[in-house]
Amino acid sequence: MPRSPSIAPSWVLVLRLLALLRPPGLGEACSCVPTHPQEHFCNSAVVIRAKVSSEKIVTASDDPSDTQKLIRYEIKQTKMFKGFEKVKDIQYVYTPTVPPLCGVRLIANNQKQYLLTGDVLSDGKIFISLCNEVLPWEDVSSAQRESLNHGYLINCGCKITTCYSADCTNLVRNECLWTDWLLERRLYGNQAQHFICKKNADSTCSWQLVHHHPLRKALVDIIQP
């Protein structure tokens, strides 16, 4: 039965959204809204640590008339931080092949590990792009690793707002101002690397330094190489 022309597959809607995120006049550039790692975690359907085994260009859907392509990465999931209720073991993740739509390039050597955050589409595909957090595991700080296991999830009720100027102020009680750019002239500085926006007993939110545990991190890395 032919697909109704009024209903677009879920991956098409995602690609259209990514296109809308690209400001006019940037041509082939990919552009995403800056997002703190905690917000990446909270806004993503799945968060995993994985190795990439292989990559393949595949059609985006089973519709014979569909000419769009995606990159399909075959992965070996070594740790799931979020998404247990949506998927079990993830075998593949998908990303756009078109540069303006923020397709992700991963090294498929079955050795390099990544932190991957993504979305689950209606057809069950796990979709990632440069607008998600996609990092080599060695670039994930000790505090971030600790927060992936213990801190981010329980503080998803907090809102993190990027602060670009000295006159920005808290507008809501559960908001933390992300000032890395203002203070360090880089987005992913001290607050991104070492802090969580923590919910307090009075329902306000504030920054808290993550006290990581080197021994626990070492044990996790040994158990899940």
C-alpha positions in Angstrom: 0.0 0.0 0.0 1.6 3.4 -1.0 2.5 5.8 1.7 0.2 8.7 2.2 1.9 11.9 0.8 0.6 13.8 3.8 2.5 11.7 6.3 6.3 12.0 6.4 8.5 9.2 7.9 10.0 10.2 11.3 13.5 10.5 9.9 12.3 13.0 7.4 10.8 15.2 10.1 14.1 15.1 12.0 16.1 16.1 8.8 13.7 19.0 8.3 14.1 20.1 11.9 17.9 20.1 11.5 17.6 22.1 8.3 15.5 24.7 10.2 18.2 24.9 12.9 20.7 26.1 10.3 20.6 30.0 10.1 20.0 31.4 6.6 23.0 32.4 4.6 25.3 29.8 6.0 25.2 27.6 2.9 26.6 24.1 3.7 27.5 24.9 7.3 26.0 22.9 10.2 24.8 24.9 13.1 23.3 23.7 16.4 22.1 25.5 19.6 24.9 25.3 22.3 23.8 22.8 24.9 25.3 21.9 28.3 26.1 18.2 28.7 23.5 17.8 31.4 20.8 19.2 29.0 22.1 16.9 26.3 21.5 14.0 28.7 18.1 15.1 29.8 16.8 16.0 26.3 18.0 12.7 24.7 16.0 9.5 24.5 19.1 7.3 24.8 22.6 7.9 26.1 25.2 5.1 25.6 28.9 4.4 25.5 29.8 2.3 22.5 32.4 1.1 20.0 31.8 1.4 16.3 32.3 -1.8 14.3 31.4 -0.7 10.7 29.6 1.8 8.6 27.3 1.5 5.6 25.2 3.8 3.4 21.6 2.7 3.5 18.3 3.9 2.3 16.4 6.0 4.8 13.2 3.9 4.7 11.7 0.8 3.1 9.8 3.0 0.6 11.1 2.1 -2.9 10.5 5.7 -4.1 12.6 7.1 -1.2 16.0 8.3 -2.5 17.3 9.7 0.7 20.3 8.0 2.3 21.6 7.6 5.9 24.9 6.4 7.3 24.3 3.3 9.4 26.9 2.6 12.1 27.0 -0.8 13.5 28.0 -0.5 17.2 28.9 -2.6 20.2 27.1 -1.0 23.2 29.3 -1.2 26.3 27.1 0.9 28.7 23.7 2.3 28.7 23.1 5.4 30.8 19.6 6.3 29.7 16.9 4.7 27.5 16.3 1.4 29.2 12.5 1.7 28.9 12.8 2.4 25.2 15.4 0.0 23.8 17.4 -2.9 25.1 20.7 -3.5 23.3 21.4 -1.1 20.4 23.0 -2.6 17.4 22.9 0.4 14.9 22.7 4.2 15.0 21.9 6.3 12.0 23.0 9.8 10.9 22.5 12.0 7.9 25.0 11.7 5.0 24.4 15.3 3.9 26.8 17.8 5.6 24.3 20.6 6.0 22.2 18.3 8.1 24.9 17.7 10.7 25.8 14.1 9.9 28.3 12.6 12.4 31.5 11.0 11.3 32.7 8.2 13.6 35.8 6.0 13.4 34.7 2.4 12.8 37.7 0.3 14.0 36.0 -1.6 16.8 38.4 0.0 19.3 37.6 3.8 19.7 34.8 4.4 22.1 32.2 7.2 22.1 29.6 8.8 24.3 26.5 8.9 22.1 23.2 10.7 22.8 20.4 10.3 20.4 16.7 10.0 19.7 14.5 7.0 19.0 12.4 7.4 15.8 9.0 6.0 15.4 10.4 3.2 13.3 12.8 2.2 16.1 16.0 3.7 14.5 18.4 5.4 16.9 19.2 8.8 15.2 22.3 10.9 16.0 23.6 14.2 14.7 26.1 16.9 15.6 23.3 18.5 17.5 23.4 15.7 19.9 26.4 15.1 22.2 28.8 12.8 20.4 32.2 12.6 22.0 35.2 10.3 22.0 35.1 8.6 25.4 38.6 9.9 26.3 37.2 13.5 26.0 34.5 12.9 28.6 35.8 14.4 31.9 35.8 12.4 35.1 33.1 14.6 36.5 30.9 14.1 33.5 31.4 10.3 33.7 30.3 10.5 37.3 27.3 12.6 36.4 26.2 10.2 33.6 25.9 7.5 36.3 24.6 9.5 39.2 23.9 13.2 38.8 22.3 14.2 35.5 19.1 12.1 35.6 17.9 13.2 39.0 18.4 16.8 38.2 16.6 16.9 34.8 14.0 19.2 36.4 16.6 22.0 36.3 16.9 24.4 33.3 20.3 25.5 32.0 20.4 28.8 30.1 23.5 29.9 28.2 24.7 33.4 29.3 26.5 35.5 26.8 26.5 38.9 28.5 27.1 40.3 32.0 23.5 41.5 32.3 21.8 38.0 32.0 19.8 37.1 35.1 17.9 34.1 36.4 14.3 34.3 35.1 12.9 31.2 36.9 13.7 29.5 40.2 14.8 26.2 38.7 17.4 27.9 36.3 21.2 27.8 36.2 23.0 30.3 34.1 25.7 28.7 32.0 28.5 31.3 32.0 31.5 29.4 30.5 31.4 31.6 27.4 31.1 34.8 29.4 34.0 34.0 31.7 36.3 31.9 29.6 35.3 32.7 26.0 34.6 29.1 25.3 31.4 27.2 25.8 32.6 23.9 27.1 34.7 25.2 30.0 34.6 24.7 33.8 30.8 24.5 34.2 30.4 22.0 31.4 33.4 19.9 32.4 33.0 19.8 36.2 29.6 21.0 37.4 26.0 19.9 37.5 22.9 22.1 37.8 21.5 20.6 41.0 18.0 20.8 42.4 17.8 22.1 45.9 15.3 21.3 48.7 13.5 24.5 48.1 13.0 23.6 44.4 15.6 26.2 43.2 18.6 25.0 41.2 22.2 25.9 41.5 25.6 24.8 40.3 27.4 22.2 42.3 31.0 20.9 41.8 31.0 17.2 41.1 33.3 15.3 43.4 34.4 12.3 41.3 35.8 9.1 42.6 38.9 8.0 40.8 38.8 4.5 42.1 35.2 4.0 41.0 36.0 5.4 37.5 39.0 3.0 37.2 36.8 0.0 38.2 34.1 1.0 35.6 36.8 1.3 32.9 38.2 -2.1 33.8 34.8 -3.8 33.9 33.6 -2.1 30.6 36.6 -1.7 28.4 
